[in-house]
Every structure is written in structure tokens, then in C-alpha cells.
């Protein structure tokens, strides 16, 4: 039996009969009730050590394919490496774009000629991009193969395209990059490599609707000052459903000192436009920038949510907390050498984040609490990448907790659908009424949710600048008199399309039920239609539930 090394993917690894037999014996022990550690210790390999998890997965799959064993999802989940990667309901694949000039001049941003702006070659995801020469097809295929080798399902893929400012790249490059990502998703296995390029992006997208690895979310990152109606229409044609932006700070003085190149009003305008177009919004926030203090950072973080009841909130759906890290190839190092900048210590950062995290609303997910930059690159200040765990330990010591989405996800917990209750959290970001509809367990764990946006009439100007409209000339006619479903997400271990698992949150009808609730609210509020910002691979799901294709969105008339 042959398999690919999931760490390097550069060579085939041929296993001896003795290794395969040892792996089978481990699996047999686990089928009889032993846990993985007990089974491994009972069956060491002849040459020393224990069978790797990717070998166990390969042997399990071979036995199922040969008909010797029946599929056993419980056994597979017990040998799966890092099951948390797919407990959010989908499997994430990250790819990097090529190095390209960035319009930003931020003094805290590292610069490496080999990498897109702000990335370092030894960051885990960035390293994979560099190894594959930033080829989108190779990056996606190698990551899918690595995930499959250690037992993760790959039928539902959220694709993260990272690297500098997406909107600054040429559009022909963007179209090619996305098209080749879809080609990789449409390839069914190693035998398909290399998979020939689709003649058009539309054809690649069409194939993906029923492909082996359906795209259920497409994410790009850009700057707030690059968000325009025309840019959003282009993103929709590419299939983008979520946008990450670096807000960094909501204090114009701090933004100017760090040469960020945009204002807080630009960020507010960008979040309002993204929400009006149905996109999910991820903001990056950076404490410890030049000119900031622990006290000013606490106040600044509160600005993200403070105006949500007054209709002027930024209110991101997700947030990444990226404390500024002092790196040798960033301009900020000169300020530090002159004594003008001092990084926070680890304890200061832990206490700061522990102070602000409990105030994060229930509708927001904290994706990161530290950027995964190897400590060898950090000149001074915090060097621990396990900052999230440190913060949670501090919160436990204080007797406090965080209610963000990530802290409440149901994960692998077995649920009883009859015990779930529906909750509707209403808030008011800039120029919208938002409903965060969620199904929760008795213990408060989150099983699934839907984001429903009811657009409100924006003013003609925001912060002295005209506020643009999303009109039909750009393809936004789908949104006329429409309430917008920006996201439907059901948690639990990611399952293949059409597969059910007793006690799992996925595939028990929570998504359909949430759609019915959203339609009822939209009808009550007087909207004539529902529009959903569907990913390419979820189009069939919505069509089965009464939605029809518009130009950029799927739409449904409200009865």
C-alpha cells in the first residue's frame, strides 16, 4: 500500500507489509473499544516508534474500499489528526497569491521580496505558498491531499485567498487565480493531476456545483479604502462571499502615525457597503500600534461595538486580534531603536485581551488572538503563539467567560434537536438592521445560525464623503427591495454531502428551519424578496429550497 507523506508531499512513502499489519492491528484494537493511545502502545512498529495517523487512515480506507470493513465514521473520527480543523462544519484551505506591490505603506508591516506584503516565508500557510511557487492549483491540490491523508472530509471547502491587498492585483490575474483554484477543487484525486485549465471561470464554477470538493465559501483580504460598488460586483462574479479587511485601529491619530493610509470613516463606509452587498465581514484589529497605550486600546476596541444600537456600528461578523509584533524587516524597528516604541509584554497582552474579550457580542466570532508568526522573527515583546489559551486561562482565573461564536460552537458535542431553542439577537450596524438567528443547546452551545440583514436607507454622505449606492447597472438589481441572507452556518464535524451522523448538528434540517425563520421576519418587515449571497458549491442547496438564480445572487419571492 502506498501513501503520500502528509507533511512534505514531495515523495511517495512505501510501507512494508509489517507496517501495514501493525496498523491494522491498531485499528482492530480500537474497534474493540481501546482508545488510540492504548492501541498504539500495544503495537509498536518493528523498527521502533508507532504507526503514524496518516498510515492508520490509509489502512482504514483500504479495508473499506476492499469491502472487508463497513464504513465506521466513529473510528475515523478517533484517528483523525487535529479534528478541530473541521469541527466548524467546513474544511478550510488557505492559498497565497504571488508577491505584488501593495498600496499600503504601514510601518508595522514586514517586507520580504519573496512574499506578498505582510507575510513571512516561515509562517505555516505562507510557507506552503512559497513551496508551490504560489501556483493556485498546486496549493489547493496539495492541501486537500494532506487533509484527506489524515482523515479529514474535503467535500465542503472554504477557500481563503490571502496575500497582500487582493484588490490591488490585476483583474486578469485574479480571474486566473480563482479559476485555477476551482479547477483544483474539481479534480477528484491524484490521478487527475495535472488537471487541465477550464476555458472560463464560469465553466469551472458550474462544474464545482456538483464537484468532489464543493466551494462553500470564498474569502479574500483587502483594505477598507479599496471597497467600492464596482469592486464588490467584481468580487461577486468571482464567487467571493467573505471579505477580510485590516481596520487595525479606529483612532485616526493612530492610523496616521502608523501610515495606514485610510481613516476610521473609510472602514465604517467599507463595512456598510459590504453588508449592503451581503458579504460576511472580517476585521483585523491591532493593539500595541505606535502611539497606542493599554488604556487607549481598551477604548478603541469598544468602538467596534459601542454604536451598534445607534445604527453606526462597525459590528464585524468575525474578528482577528493581531497584536502588533516587532519584526526586523518592518520600518517600526527604527522607532523602537530610537526609544519611541515599546512592545507590550506577554502579561500585558494577556490582561488586555482578557479585559476586552468578554465584551464581544454573541454574533461575532474571534478567529485569531495572535498571528502565527514564528517567535524567531519577533525582536521584542510577546513571543508566545498560544496567546488564546493564556487568555482563556486568565478568564477562568477571573471567573469570566467569552460568549463569542467560537467559544460557543457545539463542536463534537452530541445534540438532541428537540432540545434546541431558537434565539434572535437584533443589532444595528451602520445602515442595517441585523438579525442573528441561532439554534442553541440547553447548555448554551451554538448548533447553527443565520445572518439576516435588513437594509436601511443610508445618508447621502458619510464623514463628508458621498455614500455610493449599489444600483442595478452594476448587477445589484437582485437586491432591490430584498432582505439579504449573508450566511447560513451549521456547526459540528464536517460531514460529506448527503451523509448523516446520529447526534451531529449537520444534516438535521437546522439550515432549512433558519431559512424559514428569516423569510418570516423579512415578510413581517415588508420586503418583497429574499436574496442570498451563495457560494458556488451551495447554489444547489438554495435552489432545492425555492431560490432562483439572479445575476449575482440567488433570490426568492416572499409569499
GUTORVEX-770325 format. One record per atom (N, C-alpha, C): y, z negated, x negated; residue in one letter. Coordinates in steps of 0.2 Angstrom, whole numbers, plus 5000, padded with zeros to 4 digits. Each point is the difference from the previous one (the first is absolute). Layout:
BEGIN
YZXa...
***
This chain:
BEGIN
499450004996x500650005004x500650004996x500550045001x500650014996x500649975004x500549974997x500649985003x500650014995x500649995003x500650014995x500349934999x500249994994x500349944998x500649995004x500149955005x500549995004x500749984996x499949984994x500649984996x500350054996x499650054997x500350054996x500050075004x499450015003x499950065003x500050064995x499949994994x500050054995x499350024998x499549975002x499350024998x499549985006x499550035000x499449985004x499649954997x499849955004x499649954997x499350015003x499550004996x499350015002x499749944999x499749975006x499649945000x499350014999x499749954996x499350004999x499649985006x499450025000x499649975006x500049935000x500049964994x500049935000x500649975004x500650034998x500649985003x500050015008x499850065002x499950015007x499649965004x499449984997x499649955003x500349935000x500349984995x500349945000x500650005006x500350055000x500550005006x499750005007x499550035000x499650005007x499849935001x499749964995x499849945001x500549955002x500650014997x500649965002x500250015008x500050065002x500150025007x499549975004x499450004998x499449975004x500149935001x500249964995x500249935000x500649995005x500550045000x500549995005x499850025007x499650045001x499750015007x499649955003x499849954995x499649945002x500449945001x500750014999x500549955001x500349974994x499850024994x500449974994x500750035000x500549974997x500650034999x500050044993x500550034999x500050054995x499949974993x500449944999x499949974993x499349974999x499749975005x499349985000x499650054998x500050065004x499650054998x500150034993x500650014998x500150034993x499749954995x500149945001x499749954994x499350005000x499750025006x499250005000x499750064997x500550054999x499750074997x500550024995x500049974994x500450034995x499750074997x500450044997x499750064998x499750004993x499550044999x499649994994x500450004993x500650045000x500450004994x500549955000x500049965005x500549945001x500550025005x500349955003x500550005005x499750015007x500450025005x499850015007x500250075002x499650025005x500250075003x500750005003x500450054998x500750015002x500050015008x500649995003x500050015007x500050075002x500350044996x499950075002x499350034999x499649974996x499350025000x499649975006x500249945002x499749985006x500250045006x500650025001x500250055005x499650065000x500050034994x499650074999x499349995002x499749954998x499249995002x500049995008x500449965002x500049995008x500150075003x500550044998x500150065004x499450054999x499750004994x499450044999x499449985004x499949935001x499549985004x500150025008x500650005002x500250025007x499950075001x500350044995x499950075000x499350035000x499649964997x499350024999x499649985006x500349965005x499749975006x499549944999x500049974994x499649944999x500349945003x500750005000x500449945004x500450035005x500149965005x500550025005x500749974998x500550045002x500749984998x500149925002x500349974995x500149925001x500849994998x500450005004x500749994999x500249934997x499649955002x500149944998x499849994992x499450034998x499850004993x500550044996x500350065002x500550034997x500649964999x500249975005x500649964999x500049944995x499349984999x499949944996x500050024993x499950074998x500050024993x500650044999x500450015005x500650044998x500549964996x500250044995x500549974995x500750005003x500349945000x500749995002x500150025008x499649975004x500050025007x500750005003x500549964997x500649995003x500450065000x499850054996x500450064999x500050045007x499549995004x499950045006x500049955006x500249944999x500049965006x500650015004x500550044998x500550015004x499950055005x499450035001x499850055005x500050074997x500350014994x500050074997x499949994993x499950064996x499950004993x500650034997x500349974995x500650034997x499850034994x500350064999x500050044994x500750014997x500149994994x500750004997x500050064995x500550045000x500050064995x500850004998x500050024994x500750014997x500250074999x500750015001x500350064999x500150014992x500250064998x500150014993x500749974998x500149994993x500749984998x500550055002x500649975003x500550055002x500749965000x500550034999x500749965000x500149965006x500249945000x500249965006x500850005000x500250005006x500850005001x500249934999x499649955000x500249934999x500249994992x500449954999x500249984993x499949925000x499549975003x499949935001x499949974993x500349954998x500049974994x499349964999x499749985005x499449965000x499450054999x500050065001x499550055001x499750024993x499449994999x499750024993x500050085000x500050024994x500050084999x499550014995x499550055002x499550024995x499950075001x500150044995x500050085001x499450025003x499449974999x499450025002x499949995008x500449965003x499949975007x500650025004x499950005007x500550015005x500449934999x500750015002x500549944999x499749945003x500149944997x499849945002x499349984999x499650044997x499349994999x499850004993x499549954998x499850004993x499250025000x499950034994x499350035000x499449955000x500149944999x499449955001x500049965006x500450025005x499949975007x499450045003x499649965003x499350025003x500150075003x500450015006x500050065003x500350054996x500549994996x500450054996x499550024995x499649964997x499650024995x499550055002x499750005006x499650055003x500450075001x500649995002x500450065000x500150044993x500149964995x500150034994x499350034997x499549965001x499350034998x499950065003x500250025006x499850065004x500650054999x500549984996x500650054999x500450015006x500049955004x500350005007x499850065004x499450025000x499750055004x499949975007x500250025005x499949965007x499350015002x499750054999x499350015002x499549964996x500150004994x499549964995x500149925002x500749985001x500149935001x499749985006x500050045006x499749985006x499350005000x499750054997x499250014999x499749944996x500349994994x499849944996x500049945003x500549985004x500149945003x499549995006x499950055004x499550005005x499349994998x499950034994x499350004997x499949934998x500549974997x500049934997x499949955006x500350015005x500049955006x499350015003x499750065001x499450015003x499449974995x500150004994x499549984995x499949925001x500549975002x500049925000x499949985008x499950055004x499849985007x500550005005x500650034999x500650005004x499950065005x500250005006x500050065005x500650034998x500050075000x500650044999x500150055005x499849995006x500150055006x500749995002x500449954999x500749995002x500449984995x500450054997x500449994994x500749995002x500449954997x500750005000x500250024993x500450055000x500250034993x500749984998x500049974994x500749984998x500250044994x500550045001x500350044995x500649974996x499949974994x500549974997x500250034994x500649984997x500350034994x500750025001x500449964997x500750025000x500350015007x500550045001x500350025007x499750065003x499649995005x499650065003x500550065002x500549985003x500550045003x500450044994x500049984994x500350044995x499650054997x499350005002x499650064997x500150065004x499950064997x500150065003x499550015006x500250035005x499650005006x499350045000x500150054995x499350044999x499549964997x500349954995x499549964997x499749955005x500549975004x499749955005x499550035005x500150065002x499550045005x499450014996x500050024994x499450014996x499649944999x500449944998x499749944998x499649975007x500350005005x499749985006x499450045002x500150075000x499550055002x499349984996x500149994993x499549994996x499649935001x500449955002x499849945002x499550015006x500250045005x499650015006x499450044998x500150054995x499450034998x499449954997x500349954997x499549954997x499749965005x500449985005x499749975006x499550045004x500150065000x499650055004x499350014996x500049994994x499450014996x499549945002x499450025001x499549955002x499649974994x500050024994x499649974995x500150034993x499749974995x500050034994x499850074999x499650025004x499850075000x500550055002x500649985003x500550045002x500550014995x500049964994x500550014995x499950064996x500550044998x500649995003x500150045006x500449975005x500050025007x500750055000x499950065002x500550054999x500649985005x500650024997x500649985004x500050045007x500249965005x500250035007x500650054999x500050055004x500550054999x500749975003x499949955004x500749975003x499849935001x500649965000x499949935002x499849995007x500250045005x499850005007x499250005000x499750054996x499350015001x499649944997x500349974994x499749944997x500049945005x500650005004x500149945005x499550015005x500050065003x499550025006x499349984998x499850024994x499349984998x499949925000x500549974998x499949934999x499949965007x500250035005x500049975006x499349985002x499550034997x499349995001x499650004994x500449984994x499750004994x499649944998x499750004994x499649944998x500449944998x500650014998x500549954998x500650015004x500149975006x500650025004x500649964998x500550035000x500749974998x500249965006x500149934999x500249965006x500749974998x500350024995x500749984998x500250044993x500650025000x500350034994x500649974998x500149974994x500549964998x500450034994x500650015000x500450024994x500649954999x500350004994x500549954998x500650044998x500649975003x500650044998x500649945000x500650035000x500649954999x500350015007x500449945002x500350005006x500650065001x500350024995x500550055000x499750075000x499450015000x499750065001x499750025007x500149955005x499750005006x500650045005x499850065002x500450045005x499550035005x500350025006x499650035005x499650064998x500350044995x499650064998x499449984995x500149944996x499549984996x499449975004x500249965005x499549975005x499650065003x500350055002x499650055004x499550044995x500350004993x499550034995x499449964999x500249934999x499449954999x499550015006x500250015006x499650005006x499550064999x500350064998x499650064999x499549994995x500149964995x499549984995x499549965002x500149965006x499649955002x500149934999x500649994997x500249934998x500149965006x499749935000x500149965005x500349934998x500149994994x500349944997x500450014994x500649975000x500450014994x500249934997x499950004993x500249944996x500750014997x500449955000x500750014997x500149944996x500450014995x500249944996x500749985003x500049955004x500649975002x500349964994x499549964996x500249964995x500449945001x500650015003x500449955002x500550025006x500249955004x500550025005x500749974999x500149994994x500749984997x500350064996x500550035003x500350054996x500249994993x500249944999x500249984993x499450004995x499549975002x499450014996x499750074999x500150045006x499850074999x500450044995x500649985000x500550044996x499949974992x499949944999x499949974993x499450034997x499450015004x499450034998x500050085000x500550035002x500150075000x499550035005x499949975006x499550035004x500250075003x500650015001x500350065003x500050015007x499949955004x500150005007x500249935003x500250005006x500249935003x499549975005x500249945002x499649975005x500050045007x500650035001x500150045006x499650065000x499950034994x499550064999x499349985002x499849944998x499349985002x500049985007x500549975004x500049995007x499950075003x500450054998x500050065003x499450045000x499749994994x499350034998x499549975005x500049945000x499449965004x500150025008x500750015002x500150025007x499750075001x500250044996x499850075000x499250015000x499749964996x499250004999x499749985007x500349945002x499749985006x500150045006x500650045001x500150045005x499650065000x499750024994x499650054999x499249985000x499949945001x499349975001x499749984994x500350004994x499649994994x499949924999x499549984997x499949934998x500549994994x500249944999x500649994995x499749944995x500050024994x499849954995x500649994995x500349944999x500649994996x499749964994x500350024994x499949964994x500649964999x499949934999x500549964999x499949964993x500550004996x500049974993x500449944999x499749944999x500449954998x500150004992x500549964998x500149994993x500350064997x500450045004x500350064997x500649974996x500350044995x500649984997x500649985004x500249945000x500649975004x499749965006x499450005001x499749965005x499849934998x500049955004x499849934999x499449995005x499749944999x499549985005x500349995006x500649975001x500349995006x500250065003x500350054997x500250065003x499450045002x499550004996x499450035003x499749985006x500049935001x499849975006x500450035006x500650004999x500550035005x499950075001x499950044995x499950075001x499450025004x499449964998x499450025004x500149995007x500449945002x500149995007x500450065004x500350044996x500450055003x499550065003x499450004997x499650055003x499849995007x500049945003x499849985006x500649975005x500549974996x500549965004x500350035006x500150075000x500450035005x499550045005x499449985000x499550045004x500149985008x500349955001x500149985007x500750035002x500450024996x500750035001x500050075000x499450034999x499950085000x500350034993x500049964995x500250034993x499549984995x499449995001x499649984995x499650054996x499949994994x499650054996x499350005003x499749945000x499449985003x499450054998x499850004994x499550054998x499349985003x499650055000x499349995003x499649964994x500150024994x499749984994x500549994995x499849954995x500449994995x499649984993x500350034995x499749984993x500649964997x499849944998x500449964996x499950014992x500550034997x499950024993x500549964996x499849944998x500549974995x500250044994x500650014998x500250044995x499749974993x499650054997x499749984994x500350034994x500149964994x500450024995x499550044995x500250075000x499550054996x500450034994x499650014995x500450024994x500350075000x499850045005x500250075000x500550015006x500349945002x500550015006x500749974997x500550035002x500749994998x500249925001x499749975004x500149935002x499949964993x499550024996x499949964994x500649994996x500550045000x500650004996x500449945003x500049995006x500449955003x499749934998x499350005000x499649944998x500249984993x500050054996x500149994993x500749974998x500550025005x500749984999x500149935004x499449975003x500149945003x500350005007x500050065003x500350015007x499550005005x499450004998x499450005006x499549954997x499749965005x499549954999x499550015005x499350024999x499550005005x499849935002x499850005007x499849945003x499349984996x499949945000x499349984998x499550005005x499450004998x499450005005x500149955006x500249944998x500149955005x500650015005x500550034997x500650025004x499850055005x499650054998x499850055004x499649985006x499549964998x499549975005x500449965005x500549964998x500349965005x500550045004x500350054997x500450055004x499650035005x499550034999x499650045004x499749955006x499749954997x499849955005x500549975005x500650004998x500649985005x500150065005x499950064998x500250065005x499550025004x499450004997x499450035003x499849975008x500149945001x499949985007x500550025005x500550034998x500550035004x499950075002x499550034997x499950075002x499750015007x500350055004x499750005007x499350035000x499749985006x499350025001x499950075000x500550045001x499950085001x500050034993x500149964994x500150034994x499449984996x499850054995x499449994996x500350004993x499849944996x500250004993x499450034996x500250064997x499550044997x499949974993x500549984996x500049984993x500549944999x499849964996x500549954998x500250004992x499650054997x500250014993x499850074998x500350044996x499850064998x499450004995x499550045000x499449994996x500250034993x500549984996x500150024994x499749954995x499650034995x499649964995x500549954997x499849944999x500549954997x500250024993x499650044996x500250024993x500750045000x500250035006x500650035000x500649965002x499949945002x500549955002x500349974994x500750004999x500349974994x500149935001x500249985006x500249935001x499949995008x499949935002x500049985007x499250005002x499950015006x499349995003x499650064998x499449984998x499550054998x499450005004x500049965005x499449995004x500050065005x499450045001x500050045006x499649975006x499849944999x499749965006x500549965003x500650035001x500649965002x499949985008x499750055004x499849985007x499649945001x499550004996x499549945000x500449934998x500450014995x500449944998x500549985006x500350055003x500449985006x499649975006x499550035001x499649975006x499749934998x499949984994x499849944998x500649955001x500650024998x500649965001x500149995007x499950055004x500149995008x499549955002x499450004998x499549965002x500249934998x500349994994x500249934998x500649985004x500450045003x500649985004x499849995007x499450025002x499750005007x500350055004x500250064997x500350065004x499650064999x500150055004x499650065000x500550065002x499750064998x500450065002x499650035006x500450035004x499750035006x500150085000x500150034994x500050074999x499450035002x500050075001x499450035002x499449994995x500150014994x499549994995x499749935000x500449955001x499749935001x499649995006x500050045005x499749995006x499550055002x499850054996x499550055001x499449975001x499650035005x499449975002x499450014994x500150054996x499650014994x499250015003x499649974997x499350005002x499849955005x500449975003x499949955005x499650035006x499549975002x499750035006x500449985006x500150045005x500549995006x499650015006x500249975005x499850015007x500650035004x499950065002x500650045003x500249965006x499649965004x500249975006x500449944998x500149984994x500449944998x500750024997x500150075000x500650024997x500550005005x500649984998x500650015005x500550044997x500450035005x500550054998x500749964999x500450024995x500649974999x500550064999x500649995003x500650054999x500649974997x500150014993x500649974996x500550065001x500649985002x500550055001x500649984995x500350054997x500549994995x500550065000x500649994997x500550065001x500250014993x499750054996x500350034994x500650045002x500350044995x500550045002x499850065004x500350005006x500050055005x499350015003x499649955001x499450005003x499849945003x499650005005x499649945003x499350014998x499749954996x499450014997x499549955004x499450035002x499549955002x499450004996x499849954997x499449994996x499549975004x499650055003x499449985004x499449984996x499749945001x499449984996x499549975004x499450014997x499449965003x499849954995x500049935002x499949954995x499449965003x499649974995x499549955001x500349935002x499549965003x500249935002x500349974994x499850014994x500249974994x500750034997x500250055003x500650034998x499950064995x499450024999x499950064996x500250065003x500250054996x500250065003x499550065000x499850025006x499450055001x500350075000x500650015003x500350075000x500749995003x500450064999x500650005002x500350075001x500550005004x500450075001x500749994999x500450044997x500750004999x500350055005x500449975005x500350055005x500849994999x500350064999x500750004999x500350035006x500549975003x500450025005x500750024998x500250064998x500650024997x500649985005x500549974996x500749985003x500550054998x500550015003x500650054998x500349974994x500050034994x500449984995x500750025000x500449964996x500850025000x500150074997x500650025000x500150074997x500149994992x500249934998x500049994993x499749934998x499750004994x499749944998x500349994993x500449944999x500349984994x500550064998x500350035004x500650054999x499750074999x499350015000x499750064999x499750035007x500150065001x499750035006x499249985001x499849985005x499249995001x499750065003x499650044996x499750065002x499549995006x499950065004x499650005006x499450044998x499449985003x499450044999x499950055006x500350064999x500050045006x499550055000x499950045005x499550055001x500050054995x500550024997x500150064995x499649984994x499849944998x499649984995x499349995001x499850005007x499349995002x499949935003x500649975002x499949935003x500150005007x499950065003x500050015008x499549965003x499449994996x499549965003x500249935001x500549974997x500349935001x500550005006x500250055003x500450005006x499849955005x500449955002x499849955005x499349984999x499849984994x499349984999x500049934996x499649965002x499849944997x499550024994x500149964994x499650034995x499549944997x499450025000x499549964997x500050024992x500249954997x500050014992x499449984997x499649965003x499349984996x499649975005x499350024999x499549965004x499549984994x499849945000x499649984994x499549945003x499450014998x499549965002x499649974994x500049944999x499849974994x499249995000x499849974994x499349994999x499750054995x499449994997x499750054995x500050075002x500350044996x500050075002x499350035002x500050035006x499350035002x500150075000x499450044999x500050075001x500250025007x500350065001x500250035006x499450005005x500049965006x499550005005x499549954999x500049964994x499549954999x500349935003x499549965003x500249945002x499649944996x500349945000x499749954997x500149935004x499549975003x500149945004x500549954997x500549985004x500549954997x500550034996x500150064999x500550034996x500650025005x500650004997x500650025004x500050075002x499850044995x500050075001x499550035005x500350055004x499550045004x499849965006x500449955003x499949965006x500550015005x500450064999x500550015005x500749975000x500149964994x500749975000x500550054999x499950054997x500650054999x500150045007x499550015004x500150035006x500449965005x499849935000x500349955004x500849994998x500150004993x500750004998x500450065002x499750065000x500450065002x500249995008x499549975004x500249995007x500549965001x500049944996x500649955000x500650034998x500050054995x500750034998x500250055005x499650035003x500250055006x500349965006x499749945001x500349975006x500749974998x500149984994x500749974998x500550065000x499850064997x500450065000x500250025007x499550005005x500150025007x500549955003x499949944999x500549945003x500750014997x500050024994x500750014997x500350075002x499750045003x500350065003x499950064995x499550004996x499950064995x499650055004x500150064998x499650055004x499350024996x500149994993x499450024996x499949954995x499350004997x499849964994x499950054994x500349994995x499950044994x499649964995x499650024996x499649974995x500150034993x500149974995x500150034993x499350004997x499650055002x499350004998x499950024993x499549974997x499850034993x499550065002x499950044995x499650065001x499349995003x499749954997x499349985002x499949965006x500649985003x499949965006x500350045006x500150064999x500250055006x499550005005x499350014999x499550005005x500049945004x500149944997x500049935003x500550005006x500650024998x500550005005x499950055006x499850064998x499850065005x499549975005x499549974997x499549975005x500349955005x500649984998x500349955005x500650025003x500050075001x500550035004x500650034997x500149994994x500650034996x499950074999x500550044999x500050074999x500550014994x499950064996x500350014994x500750035002x500549974997x500750035000x500150034993x500650014998x500250034994x499849964994x500349935000x499949964995x499649935002x499949995006x499749945003x499550025005x499649955002x499550015006x500449965005x500050035006x500449985006x499649995006x500249965004x499649995007x500649985005x499950035006x500549995005x499849935004x500549965001x499849945003x500050015008x499549985003x499950015007x500349945004x
***
